[in-house]
C-alpha cells in the first residue's frame, strides 16, 4: 500500500494480495454511514457471526480467544481518517 498515492490499491495489486489467502475463505468489508474510502491492507481475521448486532456494529464481529464458533475471513477494512 502506498499512502502517498490518491488510491492505495489498483485491481491488479489487490488481486496479487488476495491470491496469498486461502481461496475458500469469505471476504468482508467494514462500513457505516455513506461515501467511500481507500482500504487498509487486507488481513485474515478470526470472526464470529452475530446477526443480532445493531446495524452500525455490523453482523460480523472479532472473535474472542476461546470462541468455538469463530471462522476466518479476509477483511477489507476502510481507511479511517481522523480529521
C-alpha positions in Angstrom: 0.0 0.0 0.0 1.3 3.4 -0.9 -0.3 6.1 1.3 1.2 8.8 -0.9 -1.0 7.9 -3.8 -4.6 9.0 -4.2 -5.7 5.4 -4.4 -4.0 2.9 -2.2 -4.6 -0.2 -4.4 -5.3 -0.9 -8.0 -7.3 -4.0 -9.1 -4.0 -5.7 -10.1 -2.4 -5.0 -6.7 -5.4 -6.2 -4.8 -5.6 -9.4 -6.8 -2.0 -10.2 -6.1 -2.6 -9.7 -2.3 -5.8 -11.7 -2.3 -4.1 -14.6 -4.1 -1.9 -15.0 -1.0 -5.0 -16.0 1.1 -6.9 -19.3 1.0 -9.3 -19.3 -1.9 -12.3 -20.7 0.2 -12.4 -18.0 2.9 -15.1 -15.3 2.8 -14.3 -11.7 2.1 -15.9 -9.0 4.3 -15.7 -5.2 4.5 -16.1 -2.6 7.1 -18.7 0.0 6.7 -21.1 2.5 8.2 -22.6 5.8 7.0 -22.0 6.8 3.4 -19.3 7.7 0.9 -16.2 5.7 0.0 -12.7 5.5 1.4 -9.4 3.8 0.5 -9.0 0.4 2.1 -6.3 -0.7 4.5 -4.1 -3.7 3.7 -6.3 -6.8 3.6 -5.9 -9.1 6.6 -7.0 -12.6 7.6 -9.0 -12.3 10.8 -11.0 -14.5 13.2 -14.6 -13.5 13.4 -18.0 -14.6 14.6 -21.4 -14.2 13.1 -23.7 -12.0 15.2 -26.9 -11.3 13.3 -28.5 -9.6 16.3 -25.9 -6.8 16.5 -27.1 -3.3 15.7 -26.7 -2.4 12.0 -23.9 0.2 12.9 -21.8 -2.6 14.5 -22.0 -5.0 11.6 -23.3 -8.5 11.5 -19.8 -10.0 12.0 -17.6 -9.2 15.0 -14.0 -10.0 16.1 -13.8 -13.4 17.8 -12.6 -13.8 21.3 -9.7 -16.1 22.2 -11.9 -19.0 23.3 -14.8 -18.6 20.8 -15.6 -22.0 19.3 -17.8 -20.5 16.6 -15.0 -18.4 15.1 -14.2 -18.6 11.4 -11.5 -16.9 9.3 -12.3 -14.3 6.7 -10.3 -11.8 4.7 -11.3 -8.3 5.8 -11.1 -5.3 3.5 -11.3 -2.5 6.1 -11.9 1.0 5.1 -9.3 3.6 5.9 -10.4 5.6 8.9 -9.5 9.2 8.7 -9.2 11.3 11.8 -10.0 14.8 10.6 
